[in-house]
Amino acid sequence: MKNKDIFTHPLIAILLAITSGGIDAYTFIEQGGVFAGLQTGNSILFGISLANHDFAQSLKYIFSIIFFALGIVIIKVMQRKLDSINTRKVIIMFYEIVVIMIVGLLVKDTSSVLIVGLLSLVSAAQLQEFKLLKGNPFNPLMMTGNISKIANNAYLALADHDKKAKSLLIDTIMVITSFILGTFIMGIVDHYLNAYSVLVLIIPLSLVIIFNFINRK
């Protein structure tokens, strides 16, 4: 698995997509039907809640959007301050783990608005920092764009026998499958751990750090 940039390896993409899917499944199931990362969904639900005069629920959506934007800014600052790409990515992994641990400590005694907000910081970090898979654009969070990529690359692979399109098609299917797997795992684990099921998300993030350590030796 020796790779100059382990963070563009398919295994890392799988683990990140599992984490992203798990986060959104968790906040939707346990925190009042709000997404931590899928801000298109939150925007739609925000508009619907306003139309239904459900202002308390609409605040949950808007806070998630605000925290997500804040999370992007936090990562942008890290990107400007930390020159070593590998070191920065590892620090961001630890940052995500610490935030999830804080959520696990607070989840029973804290408003769902803050819980979703904190997890939105994690989702924002995933989106802003981890953008490449084998040197190609990668998105562990937004599946609409990935589905579009599947359709586009499937056409090119079949119509033009484009080898690069075939490779991108396989990679994108892998990402979407991993995202769905993350939601599935969270749905199962939630039956047993309920609000504390968020802590399971530490596992794939920790594996990313471990694989990076092994790769660097």
N, C-alpha and C positions, 0 to 999 in steps of 0.2 A: 504493500500500500504506500510505499515511499513516494512522496509527491512534493514538489517544490512548494506548492500552495495547497495544503490539505483542505482548505476551506472551499475549494472549487471541486472537490471530489464528490462523486455521486452519493456515497454513503453519508456524507455530511448534509447534502441536500435532502436526503431522505429523513434524517433526524430533525432537521430544521422544519421541514414541512409537517412532520408528525407533531412537533411542538406547536406550530401555528394552528393546526387543526384542533388540537387538544385545548388550546387556550380559548378559542372561540366557542367550542362545544361547551366548555366549563362555564363561561360567563352566561351563555344562553340558557343552560339548564339550571344553574345554581344562583345566578344573579339577575333574575328578572327579565330574561329574554333580550339582553343587550349583548352586542358583540364588542370584543376588545380590539379586534383588528379589522374586521370587515366594515369599514366606515361608509361604504355605499349602502349596505343594509341598514346601518344606524340612521343614515340620512333619510331613507325611505320611511323607516319606522318613526322617526322624529316628526316628519310631516303628517303621518297618519295620526299620531298621538295628539298633535296640535288640532287637527281637524275634529277629533273626538273630545276635545277639551280636557284631555288627560295630561295636565301640565306637570304633575309630579313625575309621571313616566317619561315625558319629553325631556325633563332635566337630566335623566339618566343617559339618554342618547347624546345630548349635547356635551355633557361632561366627558363621555368617552371620546368624542371627537376632539375636544380641547386637550385632553391628556395625551391623545395620540399625536397631535401636532407638537405638543411640548416634548414628547419622546423623540420626535424627529430632530428637534433643535438640540436636545441633549447629545444625540449621536453626532450631529454635525459639529458640535464643539469638540467632542472627542476626536473626530476625524481631523480637525484642524490642529489639535494640540499633540496628538500622538503620531509620530512619523513612522514608526515600525508597524507595518500592516498586520503582521502575525500577532505581535504583542497587543495591538489594539483589539483585534478580534477576540483574543483570549480574555482580555479585560471585560469586553462587552458580554461575553458568555458568563463570566462571574457576576457581572452586574445583573444580568437577567435572572440568574439563580438566586441572588440575594433578594431581589424584588419578590420573586415567587415565595421564598422563605418568609419574608415579611407578611405577604398575603396569608400564608398558612397560619401565622401567629395571630393575625388580626381578624381573620374571617368570621369568627363567631361573635365578635364584639364591635364590629365596625360596619358602617353603612355600606350597602352594595355599590353605591356611587363611587366611593373611594376604592373599593376592591376592584371594580371594573377599570377605574382610572389607572391604578397601579399596573394592572395587566395590559392595559393599552400602551404603557411605556415599553413593556417587553415586546409586544407586537410591532411597535414602531421601530425598535432596535433591529428586529428580524428583517424588516422591510428595507431599512436604510443602509444597513451594513453588509448584508449578505446578498449580493446581486449577481454573482457569476457561478455557473456550473460548467466545468470543463471549458472555460473561456467564453461561454455564451451567456447572454442575459438570462437571469434566473429570478423567479419571484416565488417565495415560499408561502405567500399570503393571499394574493389576489387571483382566484381561480378563473375569473371571467377572461382575463388576458391569456391564461394558460390554455383554456378551452379553445380560444381563437387560434393560438399557436398550433394546437393539435390539428384543427381543421386545415389551416394553411399548409403545414408541413406534410400532412397526409396527402393533400392534393399534389404537392410538388414531388413527393416520393413516388406516387403512383403514375402521375402524368409525365413527369420528366425523368424518372428514375434517379432523382437527386439524392446522392448518398448522404450529404450533409443534412438535408431535410429529414431523411430517414432517421439519422442519429438524433436530431433535435426532437423528432416525434417520439421516439422511445424515451428520451430523457424527460419530456414534458408529461407523458403518460405516467412515468414513475413518480413525478412530483405530485400530480393530482391524486394518484392512488395512495401515496404516503399521507397527504393531507386528509383524505377520507379515512385512512387507517387511524390517524390521530383522533378524529371525531368518534370513531367506533370504539377505540380503547377507552376514551374518556366516558362515553356513554355506559360502558360496562363497569368501569371502576367506580363511577358515581353511585351505582346501586349499593356499593359496600362502604365507601368512604364519605359520600355526600360532599359537604363543603370542603373537606380536607383532601378531596381527590386532586385538587390543584397541585399538591406536592409531588404527584407522580410525574409532572412535567420536568422536574429536576433531573430525572433519569436520562432522557435523550440529550439534554444540554450537558450533563456531566460526561456522557459518552463522547461528545464532540471534543471536550477538553482532553479526555484521555487519549483519543485517537490522534489529536494534534501533538500531544507529548510523545507518543510512540513514534510518530512520523519525524519528529525533530531530533530523536536520539541518533 
